[in-house]
């Protein structure tokens, strides 16, 4: 199967492995975009269950 692997991460299988693993699952560009959205709509990080994306810094 190795020739068909792309090195990606499936969020369904990520436990408490840290922010870097969640960031890798989304990719840098998508993670940054989602963090900006989170800053606008959830700055208090109320919705932090599962694989959390922290709100971007102001």
Protein Blocks (a to p, Z undefined) as FASTA:
>chain_A
ZZmpghiacfklpccebjklmmmmnommlmmmmmmmmmmmmmnomalghjadddddZZ
